[in-house]
Amino acid sequence: MVFHAGFGTAHTAKSTKCWLNDHGVGVLDWPANSPDLNPIENLWGIVKKKMEA
């Protein structure tokens, strides 16, 4: 299992990291503000423009 973590304090807390490690959950680090790696973010901009038209 892989956990896609954000940078919220709940995801980066030492206790959370320990729990994930103890339970064999891999963590996928994700750079902040990277719409190129998260295509849905681009889609929301397109949908918003269509709704405003």
PyMOL CGO cylinders between C-alpha atoms (Angstrom):
from pymol import cmd
from pymol.cgo import CYLINDER

trace = [
    CYLINDER, 0.00, 0.00, 0.00, 1.21, 3.52, -0.75, 0.3, 1, 1, 1, 1, 1, 1,
    CYLINDER, 1.21, 3.52, -0.75, 0.00, 6.66, 0.99, 0.3, 1, 1, 1, 1, 1, 1,
    CYLINDER, 0.00, 6.66, 0.99, -0.03, 9.85, -1.05, 0.3, 1, 1, 1, 1, 1, 1,
    CYLINDER, -0.03, 9.85, -1.05, 0.76, 12.40, 1.64, 0.3, 1, 1, 1, 1, 1, 1,
    CYLINDER, 0.76, 12.40, 1.64, 0.29, 16.12, 1.54, 0.3, 1, 1, 1, 1, 1, 1,
    CYLINDER, 0.29, 16.12, 1.54, 2.27, 18.52, 3.67, 0.3, 1, 1, 1, 1, 1, 1,
    CYLINDER, 2.27, 18.52, 3.67, -0.35, 19.00, 6.38, 0.3, 1, 1, 1, 1, 1, 1,
    CYLINDER, -0.35, 19.00, 6.38, 0.91, 18.58, 9.93, 0.3, 1, 1, 1, 1, 1, 1,
    CYLINDER, 0.91, 18.58, 9.93, -1.20, 15.45, 10.35, 0.3, 1, 1, 1, 1, 1, 1,
    CYLINDER, -1.20, 15.45, 10.35, 0.72, 13.82, 7.49, 0.3, 1, 1, 1, 1, 1, 1,
    CYLINDER, 0.72, 13.82, 7.49, 4.16, 14.93, 8.58, 0.3, 1, 1, 1, 1, 1, 1,
    CYLINDER, 4.16, 14.93, 8.58, 3.90, 14.34, 12.32, 0.3, 1, 1, 1, 1, 1, 1,
    CYLINDER, 3.90, 14.34, 12.32, 6.49, 11.96, 13.74, 0.3, 1, 1, 1, 1, 1, 1,
    CYLINDER, 6.49, 11.96, 13.74, 3.74, 9.75, 15.21, 0.3, 1, 1, 1, 1, 1, 1,
    CYLINDER, 3.74, 9.75, 15.21, 2.09, 9.43, 11.79, 0.3, 1, 1, 1, 1, 1, 1,
    CYLINDER, 2.09, 9.43, 11.79, 5.37, 8.58, 10.08, 0.3, 1, 1, 1, 1, 1, 1,
    CYLINDER, 5.37, 8.58, 10.08, 6.09, 5.94, 12.74, 0.3, 1, 1, 1, 1, 1, 1,
    CYLINDER, 6.09, 5.94, 12.74, 2.61, 4.40, 12.41, 0.3, 1, 1, 1, 1, 1, 1,
    CYLINDER, 2.61, 4.40, 12.41, 2.87, 4.21, 8.62, 0.3, 1, 1, 1, 1, 1, 1,
    CYLINDER, 2.87, 4.21, 8.62, 6.34, 2.67, 8.86, 0.3, 1, 1, 1, 1, 1, 1,
    CYLINDER, 6.34, 2.67, 8.86, 5.25, 0.15, 11.52, 0.3, 1, 1, 1, 1, 1, 1,
    CYLINDER, 5.25, 0.15, 11.52, 2.32, -0.95, 9.33, 0.3, 1, 1, 1, 1, 1, 1,
    CYLINDER, 2.32, -0.95, 9.33, 4.34, -1.31, 6.14, 0.3, 1, 1, 1, 1, 1, 1,
    CYLINDER, 4.34, -1.31, 6.14, 2.75, 1.63, 4.36, 0.3, 1, 1, 1, 1, 1, 1,
    CYLINDER, 2.75, 1.63, 4.36, 5.02, 3.34, 1.87, 0.3, 1, 1, 1, 1, 1, 1,
    CYLINDER, 5.02, 3.34, 1.87, 4.83, 7.11, 1.62, 0.3, 1, 1, 1, 1, 1, 1,
    CYLINDER, 4.83, 7.11, 1.62, 4.88, 8.89, -1.71, 0.3, 1, 1, 1, 1, 1, 1,
    CYLINDER, 4.88, 8.89, -1.71, 6.29, 12.38, -1.27, 0.3, 1, 1, 1, 1, 1, 1,
    CYLINDER, 6.29, 12.38, -1.27, 4.53, 14.91, -3.44, 0.3, 1, 1, 1, 1, 1, 1,
    CYLINDER, 4.53, 14.91, -3.44, 5.87, 18.38, -4.27, 0.3, 1, 1, 1, 1, 1, 1,
    CYLINDER, 5.87, 18.38, -4.27, 3.61, 21.28, -3.35, 0.3, 1, 1, 1, 1, 1, 1,
    CYLINDER, 3.61, 21.28, -3.35, 1.88, 23.24, -6.12, 0.3, 1, 1, 1, 1, 1, 1,
    CYLINDER, 1.88, 23.24, -6.12, 2.64, 20.82, -8.93, 0.3, 1, 1, 1, 1, 1, 1,
    CYLINDER, 2.64, 20.82, -8.93, -0.37, 20.70, -11.28, 0.3, 1, 1, 1, 1, 1, 1,
    CYLINDER, -0.37, 20.70, -11.28, 1.80, 18.92, -13.85, 0.3, 1, 1, 1, 1, 1, 1,
    CYLINDER, 1.80, 18.92, -13.85, 1.83, 15.93, -11.50, 0.3, 1, 1, 1, 1, 1, 1,
    CYLINDER, 1.83, 15.93, -11.50, -1.84, 16.28, -10.62, 0.3, 1, 1, 1, 1, 1, 1,
    CYLINDER, -1.84, 16.28, -10.62, -3.83, 16.64, -13.87, 0.3, 1, 1, 1, 1, 1, 1,
    CYLINDER, -3.83, 16.64, -13.87, -7.18, 17.00, -12.11, 0.3, 1, 1, 1, 1, 1, 1,
    CYLINDER, -7.18, 17.00, -12.11, -6.08, 20.47, -10.96, 0.3, 1, 1, 1, 1, 1, 1,
    CYLINDER, -6.08, 20.47, -10.96, -5.87, 21.59, -14.60, 0.3, 1, 1, 1, 1, 1, 1,
    CYLINDER, -5.87, 21.59, -14.60, -9.30, 20.11, -15.27, 0.3, 1, 1, 1, 1, 1, 1,
    CYLINDER, -9.30, 20.11, -15.27, -10.92, 22.14, -12.48, 0.3, 1, 1, 1, 1, 1, 1,
    CYLINDER, -10.92, 22.14, -12.48, -9.68, 25.35, -14.12, 0.3, 1, 1, 1, 1, 1, 1,
    CYLINDER, -9.68, 25.35, -14.12, -11.24, 24.31, -17.44, 0.3, 1, 1, 1, 1, 1, 1,
    CYLINDER, -11.24, 24.31, -17.44, -14.54, 23.37, -15.77, 0.3, 1, 1, 1, 1, 1, 1,
    CYLINDER, -14.54, 23.37, -15.77, -14.64, 26.71, -13.93, 0.3, 1, 1, 1, 1, 1, 1,
    CYLINDER, -14.64, 26.71, -13.93, -14.15, 28.64, -17.19, 0.3, 1, 1, 1, 1, 1, 1,
    CYLINDER, -14.15, 28.64, -17.19, -16.91, 26.63, -18.90, 0.3, 1, 1, 1, 1, 1, 1,
    CYLINDER, -16.91, 26.63, -18.90, -19.30, 27.27, -16.01, 0.3, 1, 1, 1, 1, 1, 1,
    CYLINDER, -19.30, 27.27, -16.01, -18.63, 31.02, -16.10, 0.3, 1, 1, 1, 1, 1, 1,
    CYLINDER, -18.63, 31.02, -16.10, -19.27, 31.23, -19.86, 0.3, 1, 1, 1, 1, 1, 1,
]
cmd.load_cgo(trace, "trace")
